[in-house]
């Protein structure tokens, strides 16, 4: 839904809907988490080692990312860290995995859900999580902001939310929001989602609307500053 409400308005001219005016926010549902991953066999052992290699080889390292959100996140990381790395856009995690393991890219942003099996299988090495939120299945993985000493780096994550058509009665919106909150109050359900690499996050309608607006403002700035790059397919 980050694509529908935040990224599409940035990359699609004459979008036939308004992400704020045409939808009634209900609640956030999940916030995925991107990981900085490398090939386990010969990739850097830490973010600091990755940055040192990139700075020693300006313009020669490639970074892979799939969604528009991830691509912007990769560009923001490189720019904030002061490294010159080339973005290689992919259509999804399957392509990213092939590129990382083949050495086509030196590092990549990939989602927790798709990275975890490759990490557990010894093919990927995760260097950092692109978030300051806890990651229960990898509690010792450092946040990128800490590992790279980049306190201004916040988060790059895809997310899913629940919205209704504009004008939906408030009673229906509130009922749906309560149902989601009740589901997430079940510890068993939460554990299952987290084991799958999915972070369940509920919110009030007002919190969800504020979140969409803030994401739009944040990524719009990054997109405009890097509009000369190939960010879309």
C-alpha positions in Angstrom: 0.0 0.0 0.0 3.0 2.2 0.3 3.0 2.0 -3.5 -0.6 3.0 -3.9 -0.7 5.9 -1.4 2.8 7.2 -1.5 4.9 6.1 -4.4 2.4 6.1 -7.3 1.7 9.9 -6.8 5.4 10.5 -7.2 6.1 8.4 -10.3 2.8 8.3 -12.3 1.7 11.5 -14.1 -2.0 12.3 -14.1 -2.8 9.7 -11.4 -6.6 9.0 -11.5 -7.0 9.2 -7.8 -5.9 11.3 -4.9 -4.2 9.3 -2.1 -5.7 11.5 0.7 -9.0 12.8 -0.7 -10.3 9.6 -2.3 -9.6 7.2 0.6 -10.8 6.9 4.2 -7.9 5.6 6.4 -8.7 2.8 8.8 -5.5 1.3 10.2 -2.0 0.2 9.4 -1.7 -3.6 9.2 2.0 -4.4 8.7 5.4 -2.7 8.3 8.0 -4.8 6.6 11.6 -4.3 7.4 14.4 -4.0 4.8 17.8 -5.6 5.6 21.2 -4.7 4.1 22.4 -8.1 2.8 25.5 -9.4 1.1 26.7 -12.8 -0.2 27.8 -14.8 2.9 30.7 -16.5 1.2 32.8 -13.4 0.4 30.8 -10.3 1.3 31.8 -7.7 3.9 31.4 -8.8 7.5 29.9 -5.5 8.7 28.4 -2.2 7.5 31.7 -0.4 8.3 33.6 -2.9 6.1 31.1 -2.3 3.3 31.4 1.4 3.6 35.2 1.3 3.6 35.2 -0.9 0.5 32.8 1.5 -1.3 34.8 4.5 -0.4 37.9 2.8 -1.7 36.2 2.0 -5.0 34.0 5.0 -5.8 31.4 4.3 -8.5 32.4 0.6 -8.8 30.0 -1.1 -6.4 26.5 -2.0 -7.2 23.5 -2.0 -4.9 20.3 -3.9 -5.6 16.7 -3.0 -4.6 13.2 -4.0 -5.7 10.3 -1.7 -4.9 10.4 2.0 -5.5 10.4 2.4 -1.7 13.5 0.2 -1.4 15.2 1.9 -4.3 14.8 5.3 -2.7 15.9 3.8 0.6 19.1 2.5 -1.0 19.8 5.9 -2.6 19.2 7.7 0.7 21.6 5.3 2.5 24.3 5.8 -0.1 24.0 9.5 -0.1 23.9 9.8 3.7 26.9 7.5 4.0 28.8 9.5 1.4 29.4 6.5 -0.9 29.2 6.4 -4.7 27.4 3.1 -5.5 25.3 2.4 -8.5 21.6 1.4 -8.1 20.5 -1.7 -9.9 16.7 -1.9 -9.9 15.0 -5.3 -9.8 11.4 -6.4 -10.1 11.4 -8.4 -6.9 13.2 -10.4 -4.3 13.7 -13.5 -6.5 15.8 -11.4 -8.9 17.6 -9.7 -6.0 18.6 -13.0 -4.6 20.0 -14.3 -7.8 22.0 -11.1 -8.3 23.4 -11.1 -4.8 24.4 -14.8 -5.0 25.9 -14.4 -8.4 27.9 -11.3 -7.4 26.1 -9.0 -9.9 25.4 -6.6 -7.0 27.7 -6.1 -4.0 24.9 -5.6 -1.5 21.1 -5.2 -1.6 18.1 -4.0 0.3 15.8 -7.0 0.7 12.8 -7.7 2.9 13.0 -9.7 6.1 10.5 -12.3 5.0 12.4 -13.2 1.8 15.9 -12.7 3.3 15.4 -14.9 6.4 15.5 -18.3 4.7 18.7 -17.3 2.8 20.3 -16.0 6.0 19.4 -19.2 7.8 20.7 -21.3 4.9 24.1 -19.5 5.0 23.7 -17.8 1.6 23.1 -14.3 2.8 24.8 -12.3 5.5 22.7 -9.5 7.0 24.7 -6.5 8.0 22.0 -4.3 9.4 18.3 -3.7 9.6 17.1 -0.5 7.8 15.0 0.4 10.9 15.3 1.3 14.5 12.4 -1.1 15.4 13.1 -4.4 17.2 13.4 -7.5 15.0 12.5 -10.4 17.2 13.9 -13.2 14.9 17.3 -11.4 14.7 17.6 -9.6 18.0 21.4 -9.0 17.6 21.2 -7.4 14.2 22.1 -3.7 14.5 20.1 -0.9 13.2 21.7 0.8 10.1 21.6 4.2 11.9 23.8 2.7 14.7 26.0 0.3 12.7 26.9 2.9 10.1 26.9 5.8 12.6 24.2 7.6 10.6 21.7 9.0 13.2 19.7 10.8 10.5 18.8 7.5 8.8 15.3 6.5 9.9 13.6 3.6 8.1 13.0 2.2 4.6 10.1 -0.3 4.7 7.2 -1.3 2.7 3.9 -1.4 4.5 0.3 -2.4 4.2 -2.7 -0.6 5.5 -6.5 -0.8 5.4 -8.5 2.0 3.7 -12.0 2.4 2.5 -13.6 4.6 -0.1 -14.0 8.2 0.8 -17.2 8.9 2.6 -17.4 5.5 4.4 -19.4 6.0 7.6 -17.3 6.5 10.7 -19.1 3.6 12.5 -17.9 1.2 9.9 -14.3 2.6 10.0 -14.2 2.3 13.8 -15.6 -1.2 13.8 -13.0 -2.4 11.3 -10.2 -0.7 13.2 -11.3 -2.4 16.4 -11.4 -5.8 14.8 -7.8 -5.5 13.6 -6.7 -4.4 17.0 -8.5 -7.4 18.6 -6.7 -9.8 16.2 -3.4 -8.3 17.0 -4.1 -8.7 20.7 -3.7 -12.4 20.3 -0.1 -13.4 21.2 -0.3 -16.5 19.1 -1.2 -14.6 15.9 1.5 -12.0 16.6 4.1 -14.7 17.0 3.1 -16.4 13.8 3.4 -13.2 11.8 6.7 -12.3 13.3 8.2 -15.7 12.6 7.2 -15.1 9.0 9.2 -11.9 9.0 6.0 -9.7 9.1 5.7 -7.0 11.7 2.0 -6.4 12.6 1.3 -2.8 13.4 -2.2 -1.4 14.1 -3.1 2.3 14.4 -6.0 4.6 14.8 -7.5 6.1 11.6 -6.0 9.5 12.5 -2.5 7.9 13.1 -2.7 6.1 9.8 -3.6 9.3 7.9 -0.7 11.2 9.6 1.6 8.3 8.7 0.7 8.4 5.0 1.1 12.2 4.9 4.6 12.0 6.6 5.7 9.2 4.3 4.6 11.2 1.3 6.5 14.2 2.4 9.6 12.2 3.3 9.9 10.2 0.1 8.8 13.1 -2.2 11.9 15.0 -1.1 14.2 12.0 -1.8 12.6 11.4 -5.2 12.9 15.0 -6.3 16.5 15.2 -5.3 17.2 12.0 -7.3 14.8 12.3 -10.2 17.7 12.1 -12.7 18.3 8.5 -11.7 16.5 5.4 -13.1 14.0 4.7 -10.3 11.2 3.1 -12.2 11.0 0.2 -14.7 
